[in-house]
Amino acid sequence: MSEIIISDSNSTTEEKYRLLYQQLGSLVPKEDNLISNLANVTAALKQTFDKISWVGFYLFDGKKLYLGPFQGKVACTNIEIGKGVCGKSAQLRKTIIVPDVHQFPGHIFCDVDSKSEIVVPLFKKEKLLGVLDLDSTEYNSFNETDKVYLERICNFLSKEIL
């Protein structure tokens, strides 16, 4: 396992994602514990991108989403399907980018400093396993580049370690 994330703060967002993606195999080996691997993914994302104020997984137990490994401030522990950005992403089974959380109906404010968010659902053979949630204290922090690479990361996780 790699305990060092190689990143260049002068790189573009896409270059950072490419480099992080290349390191995923050594960062999250199949034989390691799932929770440990998900924890390292959250740490790697937070370490790579200054724009991320909170990053974590909410895992689906068949009824609701519950807090999994994360990096950042204390968070909500349970989210109903269809509620907030995480619950809506899980319900719709698609990635949601929110440039301004104050404009998202029903947004759940776990962190009052959060201004923008992206949530990516995580599947295994069409079955919802949870969501990957990223917040920022800046407006408009996430875009299509984030969506593409975060979806790739989630696909990698579902194929390789879940």
C-alpha positions in Angstrom: 0.0 0.0 0.0 1.1 3.5 -0.8 1.1 5.9 2.2 2.2 8.9 0.1 -0.1 10.7 -2.3 1.8 12.4 -5.1 0.2 15.7 -6.0 1.4 19.0 -7.5 -0.5 22.0 -6.2 0.4 23.9 -9.4 -1.4 21.3 -11.6 -4.8 21.8 -13.1 -7.8 20.1 -11.5 -7.8 17.5 -14.3 -4.1 16.8 -13.9 -4.6 16.3 -10.2 -7.4 13.8 -10.8 -5.4 11.9 -13.4 -2.5 11.6 -11.0 -4.7 10.6 -8.1 -6.6 8.0 -10.3 -3.2 6.5 -11.3 -2.4 6.0 -7.6 -5.7 4.4 -6.6 -4.6 0.8 -7.2 -1.8 1.1 -4.7 -3.8 3.2 -2.3 -6.8 0.8 -1.9 -5.7 -2.8 -2.4 -8.5 -5.4 -2.6 -7.2 -7.4 0.3 -7.5 -4.4 2.7 -10.6 -3.7 4.8 -13.4 -1.8 3.0 -13.7 0.9 5.6 -9.9 1.4 5.6 -9.9 1.8 1.9 -12.8 4.2 1.8 -11.1 6.2 4.6 -8.0 6.5 2.5 -9.9 7.6 -0.6 -11.5 10.4 1.4 -8.1 11.4 2.8 -6.5 11.4 -0.6 -9.2 13.6 -2.1 -9.0 16.1 0.8 -5.2 16.1 0.6 -5.2 16.6 -3.2 -7.8 19.4 -3.5 -7.7 22.6 -1.4 -11.2 23.4 -2.5 -12.7 20.4 -0.6 -13.8 21.3 3.0 -15.6 18.0 3.6 -15.5 14.7 1.8 -17.0 11.4 2.8 -19.1 8.4 2.0 -22.7 7.8 3.1 -23.4 4.1 2.9 -26.8 2.6 2.0 -28.2 0.1 4.5 -31.3 -0.8 2.4 -33.4 2.0 4.0 -31.3 5.1 4.5 -27.8 6.5 4.0 -25.6 6.4 7.1 -22.2 8.2 7.7 -19.2 6.2 6.6 -15.5 7.3 6.4 -15.0 11.0 6.0 -12.6 13.9 6.3 -13.8 17.3 7.7 -16.1 18.6 10.4 -18.6 16.5 12.3 -21.4 15.4 10.0 -25.0 14.3 9.8 -25.2 10.6 10.6 -28.3 9.5 8.8 -29.9 10.8 5.6 -33.3 9.6 4.2 -33.4 8.7 0.5 -34.7 11.7 -1.4 -33.7 14.2 1.3 -30.9 16.7 0.8 -28.3 16.4 -2.0 -27.1 13.0 -0.9 -30.5 11.5 -0.6 -31.6 13.0 -3.9 -28.5 11.7 -5.7 -29.2 8.2 -4.3 -32.9 8.4 -5.3 -32.2 9.6 -8.8 -29.2 7.4 -9.1 -27.1 10.2 -10.7 -24.4 12.7 -9.9 -25.7 16.1 -8.7 -23.6 19.2 -8.8 -24.8 22.1 -6.7 -23.1 25.4 -7.3 -24.9 27.1 -4.4 -26.4 24.9 -1.7 -28.6 27.8 -0.6 -30.5 27.4 -3.9 -31.0 23.6 -3.5 -34.5 22.9 -2.1 -34.3 20.8 1.0 -30.5 21.1 1.4 -29.4 19.6 4.7 -26.9 21.9 6.4 -24.5 19.7 8.3 -21.9 22.4 8.0 -23.2 26.0 7.9 -20.0 27.0 6.0 -20.7 24.8 3.0 -21.5 26.8 -0.2 -21.3 24.2 -3.0 -21.5 20.4 -3.2 -21.2 17.4 -5.5 -22.6 14.0 -4.8 -21.8 10.8 -6.8 -23.8 7.6 -6.3 -21.9 4.4 -5.8 -23.2 1.1 -7.3 -22.3 -2.5 -7.5 -24.0 -4.3 -10.4 -26.9 -1.8 -10.4 -27.3 -2.0 -6.6 -27.0 1.3 -4.7 -24.2 1.0 -2.1 -24.0 4.6 -1.1 -22.8 8.1 -2.2 -19.6 10.0 -2.3 -20.2 13.5 -1.0 -17.8 16.5 -1.4 -18.5 20.0 0.0 -16.7 23.3 -0.4 -16.8 26.6 1.5 -16.7 28.4 -1.9 -19.5 28.8 -4.4 -19.2 27.0 -7.8 -16.3 24.7 -6.7 -17.4 21.6 -8.7 -17.9 21.1 -12.4 -18.0 18.5 -15.1 -14.3 17.7 -14.7 -15.0 16.8 -11.0 -18.1 14.8 -12.1 -16.2 12.8 -14.7 -13.3 11.9 -12.4 -15.3 11.3 -9.3 -17.5 8.9 -11.3 -14.4 7.1 -12.5 -13.2 6.8 -8.9 -16.5 5.4 -7.8 -16.6 3.0 -10.7 -13.0 1.9 -9.8 -14.1 1.3 -6.2 -17.2 -0.7 -7.1 -15.2 -2.9 -9.5 -12.0 -3.3 -7.5 -12.8 -3.2 -3.8 -16.5 -3.5 -3.1 
